Amino acid sequence: MSSSLGVSRPDQAAYMLRAAERDAGRAYKARLLELLDVRAGHTVLDVGCGPGTDLPALAGRAGADGTVIAVDRDPVMLARARERTADLAGVEFREGDAHALPVASGVVDRARTDRMLMHVADPAEVLAELYRVTRPGARIALAEPDWDTLVVDSGDLETSRAFTRYTASVAVRNATIGRALPRLARGAGFQVETVFAETPHFTDVAEADYALGLGRNMERAIDEGRVARERGRRWFEGLFQGPFFASFTLVAVVCTHPGGPGPAMTPEAAAR
């Protein structure tokens, strides 16, 4: 059933653009871009490019002699990204699955994923693909939330904890991918250079409801019997009374391709 608590599920492209425009979104993206160190003439890969939020910054750094390859499995997202970058040269769009990237082996100088691995079926397989398509010496940037760290202030602490448990165990496919990034990157064969964490926070309950799905996920938890209906509704309505606070942890990793075949590379991947 559709949610009757809070805002309904937003348009995904609009959601991603709005998240990137928040102060916290701009801050970690700017730091990640600096660490990625895109230079003129580079071939840059943006996996899960979405509506093209970061393509202008990548294309600007790669310059007229560089190439930015934007990959997404959703043709609607690719269409939005094309519109957003219509005046930029050197941006290529490819529809494809991150588990089998439509990119030749060993051609990418810089690659990135941003809040995409939490949705995929097999994050390790995606990282193996990133290893395959990047050159020795290439730099890779990864950023993912850890939804197990989500906190929502409420006088009803147990229901807030139940909401976080539901988010981390049901609502998000790979909810703790953020903390696993260093381990998974090393497992794929990359050399981890930098790890940092940011703590996006919200003091506006309406903005938090939009971004974190407070109402719609609580409605799902109620429908699935995880939280009693009256208790869940009282919790949600109580969030709008007085000062509000919620936060979560976002983890970013920058790593390099040291050369040689990746430890998890399959014969099929090696043949691409």
Secondary structure, DSSP 8 states (H G I E B T S, - for coil): ----SSS----HHHHHHHHHHSHHHHHHHHHHHHHHT--TT-EEEEET-TTTTTHHHHHHHH-TT-EEEEEES-HHHHHHHHHHTTT-SSEEEEE--GGG-SS-TT-EEEEEEES-GGGSS-HHHHHHHHHHHEEEEEEEEEEEEEEEEEEE--S-HHHHHHHHHHIIIIISTTTTHHHHHHHHHHHTT-EEEEEEEE--EE--HHHHHHHH-HHHHHHHHHHTTSS-HHHHHHHHHHTTSS---EEEEEEEEEEE--SS--TT--HHHHT-
